[in-house]
Structures are given as C-alpha cells and as structure tokens.
Amino acid sequence: MRRLFLSGAVVLFCGCHIADVPPETSQLAVWQQEALERNLDGECAVALQNLARSAARRSHRQDLSDVARFVRENNSDDSAELVRKLLWESVEYCNVQFVRDPALLIRRFRRSEINCRTALLIAERQYLDQIIWKTPAQKVRDRELRSELSSLCGGLPAGDLARIKLVMPDAPLPELPAGLTSPVTEDPAEALQFAAVIYKLPDEIRRQKMADANFYPDCLLNEVIHMAASYALHISFNRLRAAREQALAEPVAENIRRFRQWYFRVQMDIDRLPVIRGEAGDRQFLNSMLLLQDGF
C-alpha cells in the first residue's frame, strides 16, 4: 500500500509520464490524470473560442422544440444524455455571457468532462475486450476506441487495461448532496425549458442586469449551475438506479457497461455542483424567465 501511494504521488505531483508508472499502479485515477495533462489546456482554449463565437453571432441553439419532440418520442439513454449535454452547454453559454473571467468555470467543467470521458472509454474497451466474436460494427468501434484512447491518454496497453478496476453494480451509489431538490416531472423534455431560457435570454435583459450595481454575476451563475445540476442529476440518477437494478438482476457485460456509464455521468454532475447557491433574487429572476418563455 505504501508503494502504491508513493508511486501515485510521483505521477500526480511530479509530472512523470504514464509509461514510467509501475504496472500495479495503473488505476483509473492515474489514467484520468494523464488525460488531463494531455488535453485540459487545449480543450479549454477551443471551448472558449467556440462559445465566444456563438455569443457574438447570437446563433447558439435558439430553438429546442425539435429536440424536445425527439426526447419525448425516444425515452432512451441516448435522449437522456442529449438533454444532459444541452443543460451543461447552456451553463457554459451563460458563463461567457455574464462572467468577467469565463475561463475559470470552463476549466472546471472540462476537467470533470475529461475524467468522465476517460472512464467511459475505458469501460467500453473492457466491455468489447470480453467479446471474442465481434460483429462488424463492434470491430469498427473497437478500432475507434483504440484511436480515441491513444489520443486522450496515450493509449492503454492490454495488460494495464485489465488491471483497471471499475465500479461494479453491487457498490454503493454516489450520495446526492444534501438539500438538492430534484424536479418532479413526467415530461422527459422539461429540462430543455431551462436550457432554452439561458440560450434565448434577450440582450436587453442581459445589459440591464450587468448595469445593476447590486447584480453579482457569480451569484447568478452559481444558481444557474445549481438548477442545471438538479435537472441533470434527476435524469442521470434515475437512469443509474434503473441500470443498477438491471445489472444486479442479470449481470451480463452489456448491463454492467450501462451501469458504469450512468455511474460516471452521475459523478460528473455531482462534481459540477457549486459549493454555494445564488441568492433569492437570482432564483426569482430565473423563475421569471421560465414563466415568460413559451412552452414547447
């Protein structure tokens, strides 16, 4: 155990390359750290450039009605993941619209996203490695995964991949933060209403808020993150519970892979929650914008 701790510390704090790490320390966190060191700065820069261009053109996802229709007609893992993606995109868009230094949040969000992506890719590789006779589509995906992992964290030698121990369905589920209120809704597309509020916020209202001496952008952003996370966790945690029940009842590789997918997504959603919420005025402002928006 002492050897494991010291080896991990060398990688995390001294910047040694992953290839120099002894095989027994090749665990998920080490590979996630390698992915962060290789990709975090570049992905943050690209994200900021894209968001700045979208904000300048005012062309960022103005209409989500088609997406809402798709989500209502396809209540699946893919549609649930699409809603989560749009929720977190809207938060990043709000960030560049209001906050003086948007890079801080973008960096925090990209860190959690890279950690999640690394875990998901490794889980998928482990799943495909168990299939001896792969279909043509699985063979194509296997090649894609090898390329994606090589780009993300330098590749995963087969032996190291097998040594990475990922969460199993009988493990305890992540704990939701105290005081987090999940939306009670039967509409799988309701969360898109909140994302649309951020995307379609009129310039005039934004200018009025920014000119208000009593307006604190960081407080509004914290409340936006909190509300987005409430919706995202409502989606991802329900999917995780269902996936866990299915995997425990039938512990085949496909069900375990699905459980892991939602487990790591829940972890990302929790990681993005702000330490504190916004103020009552921020909640009132966002609720007013929701009431003013036409439904879809």
C-alpha positions in Angstrom: 0.0 0.0 0.0 2.9 2.4 0.8 4.4 1.6 -2.6 1.1 2.3 -4.3 0.7 5.7 -2.6 4.2 6.8 -3.3 4.0 5.8 -7.0 0.7 7.6 -7.4 2.1 10.7 -5.8 5.0 10.7 -8.2 2.7 10.7 -11.2 0.2 13.2 -9.8 2.6 15.8 -8.4 5.9 15.4 -10.2 4.5 15.1 -13.8 6.2 11.8 -14.7 4.8 10.2 -17.9 2.4 7.3 -17.5 4.8 4.9 -19.2 7.1 5.2 -16.2 4.4 4.1 -13.7 4.8 0.5 -12.4 2.0 -1.8 -13.8 0.4 -2.3 -10.3 -0.4 1.4 -10.0 -2.2 1.6 -13.4 -5.6 2.5 -12.0 -8.3 4.7 -13.3 -7.3 7.9 -11.5 -3.8 7.7 -12.9 -5.1 7.4 -16.5 -7.5 10.3 -15.8 -4.6 12.4 -14.6 -2.7 11.6 -17.8 -5.7 12.6 -19.9 -6.0 15.9 -18.1 -2.3 16.7 -18.5 -2.5 16.0 -22.2 -5.8 17.6 -23.1 -7.1 20.1 -20.5 -5.4 23.3 -21.7 -6.2 22.6 -25.4 -9.8 21.7 -24.8 -10.4 24.7 -22.6 -9.0 27.1 -25.3 -11.2 25.5 -28.0 -14.3 25.7 -25.8 -13.8 29.3 -25.0 -13.2 30.2 -28.7 -16.4 28.3 -29.8 -18.5 29.9 -27.1 -17.2 33.4 -27.8 -18.1 33.0 -31.5 -21.5 31.7 -30.6 -22.2 34.5 -28.2 -21.1 37.1 -30.8 -23.3 35.7 -33.5 -26.3 35.0 -31.2 -26.7 31.8 -33.1 -26.3 29.3 -30.3 -29.3 26.9 -30.1 -32.2 29.3 -30.4 -34.9 26.7 -30.8 -35.0 23.4 -28.9 -38.6 22.4 -29.9 -37.3 19.8 -32.3 -35.0 18.3 -29.7 -37.9 18.3 -27.2 -40.1 16.4 -29.7 -37.3 13.8 -30.2 -36.8 13.3 -26.5 -40.5 12.8 -25.9 -40.7 10.3 -28.7 -37.5 8.4 -27.7 -37.3 8.0 -24.0 -33.9 6.2 -24.1 -30.4 6.5 -22.8 -29.4 8.5 -25.8 -32.1 11.0 -25.5 -31.5 11.4 -21.7 -27.8 12.0 -22.4 -28.7 14.6 -25.1 -30.7 16.6 -22.5 -27.8 16.5 -20.0 -25.4 17.7 -22.7 -27.7 20.7 -23.6 -28.2 21.6 -19.9 -24.4 21.8 -19.3 -23.9 23.6 -22.6 -26.4 26.3 -21.6 -24.5 26.8 -18.3 -21.2 27.4 -20.3 -23.1 29.8 -22.5 -24.4 31.7 -19.5 -20.8 31.8 -18.2 -19.4 33.6 -21.2 -22.4 36.0 -21.3 -22.1 37.2 -17.7 -18.8 36.4 -16.0 -15.7 38.5 -16.4 -13.3 35.6 -16.4 -15.2 32.7 -18.0 -12.1 30.5 -18.2 -12.4 29.5 -14.5 -15.7 27.7 -15.0 -14.7 26.3 -18.4 -11.6 24.8 -16.9 -13.5 23.2 -14.0 -16.1 21.8 -16.4 -13.6 20.4 -18.8 -11.7 18.7 -16.0 -14.8 16.8 -14.9 -15.8 16.1 -18.5 -12.3 14.6 -19.4 -12.4 12.5 -16.2 -15.8 11.2 -17.2 -14.9 10.6 -20.8 -11.7 8.7 -19.8 -13.7 6.4 -17.5 -16.4 5.8 -20.2 -13.9 4.9 -22.9 -12.1 2.5 -20.6 -15.4 0.9 -19.6 -16.3 0.4 -23.2 -12.9 -1.0 -24.1 -13.2 -3.5 -21.2 -16.6 -4.5 -22.4 -15.5 -5.0 -26.0 -12.4 -6.9 -24.9 -14.7 -9.6 -23.4 -16.4 -10.3 -26.7 -14.4 -12.9 -28.6 -16.5 -12.9 -31.8 -17.2 -9.3 -32.6 -19.8 -8.1 -35.1 -18.5 -5.8 -37.9 -19.9 -2.8 -36.1 -18.1 -3.9 -32.9 -14.9 -4.3 -34.7 -15.2 -0.8 -36.1 -16.0 0.6 -32.7 -13.0 -1.3 -31.2 -10.6 0.4 -33.6 -12.2 3.8 -32.9 -11.8 3.3 -29.2 -8.1 2.4 -29.5 -7.6 5.6 -31.5 -9.6 7.7 -29.0 -7.8 6.4 -26.0 -4.4 6.8 -27.7 -5.3 10.5 -28.4 -6.8 11.0 -24.9 -4.3 9.4 -22.6 -1.5 7.9 -24.7 -3.1 4.5 -25.3 -3.8 1.7 -22.9 -1.7 -1.5 -23.2 -3.9 -4.6 -22.9 -2.3 -5.7 -19.6 -2.8 -2.3 -18.0 -6.4 -2.1 -19.2 -7.3 -5.4 -17.5 -5.8 -4.1 -14.2 -8.1 -1.1 -14.0 -10.8 -2.0 -11.6 -14.0 -0.2 -12.4 -17.1 0.2 -10.2 -19.5 -2.8 -10.0 -23.3 -2.8 -9.6 -23.2 -4.0 -6.1 -21.2 -1.0 -5.0 -23.0 1.8 -3.1 -24.4 4.5 -5.3 -23.0 8.1 -5.2 -24.5 10.2 -2.5 -26.5 13.2 -3.7 -25.7 16.4 -1.9 -27.9 17.4 1.0 -30.6 19.9 0.1 -30.5 19.2 -3.6 -34.1 19.2 -4.9 -34.9 17.2 -8.0 -37.6 18.3 -10.4 -40.8 16.3 -10.1 -42.0 15.8 -13.7 -43.4 13.3 -16.0 -42.1 15.2 -19.1 -38.6 14.0 -20.1 -38.1 17.2 -22.1 -38.9 19.6 -19.3 -35.3 20.3 -18.5 -34.9 21.7 -22.0 -37.2 24.6 -21.0 -34.5 25.7 -18.5 -31.7 25.4 -21.1 -33.8 27.4 -23.6 -34.1 30.2 -21.0 -30.4 30.6 -21.0 -29.9 30.3 -24.7 -32.8 32.8 -25.5 -32.1 35.4 -22.9 -32.6 38.8 -24.6 -29.6 41.1 -24.9 -31.6 43.9 -23.4 -32.3 42.0 -20.2 -28.6 40.9 -20.0 -27.5 44.5 -20.4 -29.9 45.7 -17.7 -28.6 43.0 -15.3 -25.0 43.9 -16.0 -25.7 47.6 -15.4 -27.3 47.0 -12.0 -24.9 47.9 -9.2 -26.5 45.2 -7.0 -26.1 42.4 -9.5 -23.4 39.9 -8.9 -22.7 37.7 -12.0 -21.0 34.9 -10.0 -24.1 34.5 -7.8 -26.4 34.2 -10.8 -24.0 31.7 -12.4 -24.0 29.6 -9.2 -27.8 29.5 -9.3 -27.8 28.5 -13.0 -25.3 25.7 -12.3 -27.4 24.5 -9.3 -30.6 24.4 -11.3 -29.0 22.7 -14.3 -27.4 20.2 -11.9 -30.7 19.5 -10.3 -32.2 18.6 -13.7 -29.1 16.7 -14.8 -29.0 14.6 -11.6 -32.7 13.9 -11.8 -32.1 12.4 -15.2 -28.8 10.6 -14.6 -29.6 9.2 -11.1 -32.9 7.8 -12.3 -31.1 6.1 -15.2 -28.3 4.9 -12.8 -30.8 3.3 -10.5 -32.6 1.5 -13.3 -29.3 0.3 -14.8 -28.2 -1.0 -11.4 -31.3 -3.0 -10.9 -31.0 -4.5 -14.4 -27.3 -5.3 -13.9 -27.9 -6.9 -10.5 -30.8 -9.0 -11.9 -28.8 -10.0 -15.0 -25.1 -9.3 -14.5 -24.0 -9.7 -18.1 -21.3 -7.5 -19.6 -23.7 -5.2 -21.5 -25.7 -4.4 -18.4 -22.6 -3.8 -16.3 -21.3 -1.4 -19.0 -24.6 0.5 -19.0 -24.5 0.8 -15.2 -20.9 2.2 -15.3 -21.9 4.7 -18.0 -24.5 6.3 -15.8 -22.4 5.9 -12.6 -19.6 8.1 -14.1 -22.1 10.6 -15.5 -23.7 11.0 -12.1 -20.2 11.6 -10.6 -19.6 14.3 -13.2 -22.9 16.0 -12.4 -22.2 16.0 -8.7 -18.7 17.3 -9.3 -20.0 20.3 -11.1 -22.3 21.5 -8.3 -21.3 24.8 -6.8 -20.3 25.0 -3.2 -23.0 27.6 -2.6 -26.1 28.6 -4.5 -27.1 32.0 -5.8 -29.3 34.4 -3.8 -33.0 34.7 -3.6 -33.0 37.4 -6.3 -31.2 35.1 -8.7 -33.8 32.3 -8.2 -36.6 34.8 -8.7 -35.0 36.1 -11.9 -34.6 32.6 -13.4 -38.1 31.6 -12.4 -39.5 34.7 -14.0 -37.7 33.9 -17.2 -39.1 30.4 -17.2 -42.6 31.8 -16.7 -42.2 34.2 -19.6 -40.9 31.6 -22.0 -43.3 29.8 -24.4 -43.5 26.1 -23.9 -42.7 23.5 -26.5 
